[in-house]
Each structure stands twice: as structure tokens, then as C-alpha cells.
């Protein structure tokens, strides 16, 4: 890396180009972070016109019904559709700052450590942005349709047992998710169980590859691309207890009335509605007292329920690993907007992380006897198809 010094100018920086060696070396570090959600979701980096807190709309084609084929003079007058839509918002525009004064740079420069420190500063700045985006995606667990597993029990804890893979796949299959481009994002505890206990995957003669044994790479299992993320959430759950069904409900409804009990049912809680329906549903809108909850499931409850059913239970707290089809989750990113004519930045460029796919804006501001560099990004994320997202409890 070229030394960023100049005897006639203590900082010796004229443009962002002088920083590029440090930036690209920092990318080598950032691209090896535990980032699982960002590479797995649909990433739209072209929404440059959307301002902060402005809504971006996505079209959604509706389901269609079948018609009997009846011979006649003319083709049936049918086929019109009302195209639905879903929205997300650019909710964040943030940056991480790096600032050096001439005196600081001069002192560090004399020690020969400036280049390494600068590279590490860029790595930490980009890491902070990546982790913030990854965290927002992990928080979308609350928009999943259903869940599989036992809260508080890390999955894949029994060797040679792929029940958890099959369970979340069954939810996606039942809900009609496309069978390709499916992803499972796991926290470190679940990943550790796979690496340590699922010998069929790390025995090269059985797995057909030594990637897991030699490099720790799990790859694809049962059509699921496996990812590891440091941002899988372990949320606080509601305190609701003793609730029962308030009146009967039919299969297919998304609003369920509950009474008798006390405490909260929170959005994102995983609940079992009654003893005749073992499915674990994710709550869209909760309650703080007796009232009505709504479910994320577009198809609604899979089974009917009776008045005063004997069971309404909130799943135990634990990790919310996520299984989904790529198209179910949308991430929109763009550089932070500059005003017309520019601001006080003396130079601006964009640098793309090859692994996460995020493109950072790097802006330099020359100040009085010091220089400031910002690493920024604007983004928003949303689940646009809850039925194609399932949770694996852990």
C-alpha cells in the first residue's frame, strides 16, 4: 500500500483515490464477516429515487381460479385481475465516520502504523453498516408465516437427524413457495450442531464432498442454501397466559379472538391456537389484554377452532432462525443522497463489498487542519410474501 504522507502537507490527501488501497484491503476483512441474510434475500440496489421514509411499491400477482372448458362460439369473457402490491420504506440513512487531524496523522505516521490503522478503521466502519443492515433483516422474523421446532432448544442437536430441515421445508412446500432458491439462515449455535453432530454432512464418503470437514462450509442441504449470521434474533416474548378462544373460528381466518387470560401477546410471538391444531403460527398484531390477534399467514389458520379451546400457548423464547424463498424478502439499498449541487464533500466514490453485495458511499470532507471520511448507506427491508418465510425455533 502506498504511504499516505507528504512532507509539505501533514495529511497528504488530495482525493478519495489516496484512500482506495486502505478501503479495498478493508473489504477483504469485511467480506469474511458472518453475514447470512444479505446474500440470501432479493437485493435491489437501484432505488436511487426513493427518499428517506418514502415508500417503494412492489407489484404482487394474485392467485387465479380455474374455469371449466366448455365448448362455445366465443372464448369466455374472463381473465381480468386486480394486481396487488406490497411496500417497503427506505427507513435508514446512516454513516460511520473516520476523522484524522494533521497532528494525529503525523504522530502515527512517524511510527509507520498509519496505513494499518486506516485499513482497520475502514473495516470497522463497513462492518458497522453491514451489521446494521443484517440486523434489520434478522428482525423480519416477526413477519414469518409459521414456525417449526421447540423454542429454547437448539436445532440439529441429535446426530444423523434431519427433522428440522424437513420441518421448515414442509412449511414452505405447504405454502406453495417455489422449490428453487430457498435459504436457511442460522445462528452460531445451530451451525455448531450441524458441524459437530451431523456426521453425514462431514463424512466425505457420505456427503460427496469434504467442504464441511476441511473448510467448515455446509453448502446446500435438501435444497436449502445454508447461511450463518450473527444477527439471528432471540426476542423477548409476550407474557400472555391462560388465554382461550373467544368463539369458534373457521379454517382460513387470520383474525382470532381470545379471552379469559391475562398478559401480552406480541407481534412476532409464535403461538399454538388449540389442541386440534399443532401448527405454530406467527402473530402479526398482538394484544395487551383480551381481544383479537391477527396472523401473518396469508392462508389463515389451517384448521378450525372451537370456542374455549383448551390451548392457547406462546412458544418459549429462543433463536428465530429463518427459512425462506429469496423473493419473499426484499432489501433496497442506495447511496445516501446529496443535495442538488453537492454539499461540502471534496470527493465522493462508491465501493462494493463482493460478498454482501452492499455498495458503500465513501465521502471525504476536508476541514480545518483535519479530514473526515464517511462510509454511508441508505436502506430499507420488508417481507413481501409471509407465506414463503418460516421460522426454525432454537
Residue, then its C-alpha position, 0 to 999 in steps of 0.5 A: x500500500x502506498x504511504x499516505x504522507x507528504x512532507x509539505x502537507x501533514x495529511x497528504x490527501x488530495x482525493x478519495x483515490x489516496x484512500x482506495x488501497x486502505x478501503x479495498x484491503x478493508x473489504x477483504x476483512x469485511x467480506x469474511x464477516x458472518x453475514x447470512x441474510x444479505x446474500x440470501x434475500x432479493x437485493x435491489x440496489x437501484x432505488x436511487x429515487x426513493x427518499x428517506x421514509x418514502x415508500x417503494x411499491x412492489x407489484x404482487x400477482x394474485x392467485x387465479x381460479x380455474x374455469x371449466x372448458x366448455x365448448x362455445x362460439x366465443x372464448x369466455x369473457x374472463x381473465x381480468x385481475x386486480x394486481x396487488x402490491x406490497x411496500x417497503x420504506x427506505x427507513x435508514x440513512x446512516x454513516x460511520x465516520x473516520x476523522x484524522x487531524x494533521x497532528x494525529x496523522x503525523x504522530x502515527x505516521x512517524x511510527x509507520x502504523x498509519x496505513x494499518x490503522x486506516x485499513x482497520x478503521x475502514x473495516x470497522x466502519x463497513x462492518x458497522x453498516x453491514x451489521x446494521x443492515x443484517x440486523x434489520x433483516x434478522x428482525x423480519x422474523x416477526x413477519x414469518x408465516x409459521x414456525x417449526x421446532x421447540x423454542x429454547x432448544x437448539x436445532x440439529x442437536x441429535x446426530x444423523x437427524x434431519x427433522x428440522x430441515x424437513x420441518x421448515x421445508x414442509x412449511x414452505x412446500x405447504x405454502x406453495x413457495x417455489x422449490x428453487x432458491x430457498x435459504x436457511x439462515x442460522x445462528x452460531x449455535x445451530x451451525x455448531x450442531x450441524x458441524x459437530x453432530x451431523x456426521x453425514x454432512x462431514x463424512x466425505x464418503x457420505x456427503x460427496x464432498x469434504x467442504x464441511x470437514x476441511x473448510x467448515x462450509x455446509x453448502x446446500x442441504x435438501x435444497x436449502x442454501x445454508x447461511x450463518x449470521x450473527x444477527x439471528x434474533x432471540x426476542x423477548x416474548x409476550x407474557x400472555x397466559x391462560x388465554x382461550x378462544x373467544x368463539x369458534x373460528x373457521x379454517x382460513x381466518x387470520x383474525x382470532x379472538x381470545x379471552x379469559x387470560x391475562x398478559x401480552x401477546x406480541x407481534x412476532x410471538x409464535x403461538x399454538x391456537x388449540x389442541x386440534x391444531x399443532x401448527x405454530x403460527x406467527x402473530x402479526x398484531x398482538x394484544x395487551x389484554x383480551x381481544x383479537x390477534x391477527x396472523x401473518x399467514x396469508x392462508x389463515x389458520x389451517x384448521x378450525x377452532x372451537x370456542x374455549x379451546x383448551x390451548x392457547x400457548x406462546x412458544x418459549x423464547x429462543x433463536x428465530x432462525x429463518x427459512x425462506x424463498x429469496x423473493x419473499x424478502x426484499x432489501x433496497x439499498x442506495x447511496x445516501x443522497x446529496x443535495x442538488x449541487x453537492x454539499x461540502x464533500x471534496x470527493x465522493x466514490x462508491x465501493x462494493x463489498x463482493x460478498x454482501x453485495x452492499x455498495x458503500x458511499x465513501x465521502x471525504x470532507x476536508x476541514x480545518x487542519x483535519x479530514x473526515x471520511x464517511x462510509x454511508x448507506x441508505x436502506x430499507x427491508x420488508x417481507x413481501x410474501x409471509x407465506x414463503x418465510x418460516x421460522x426454525x425455533x432454537 
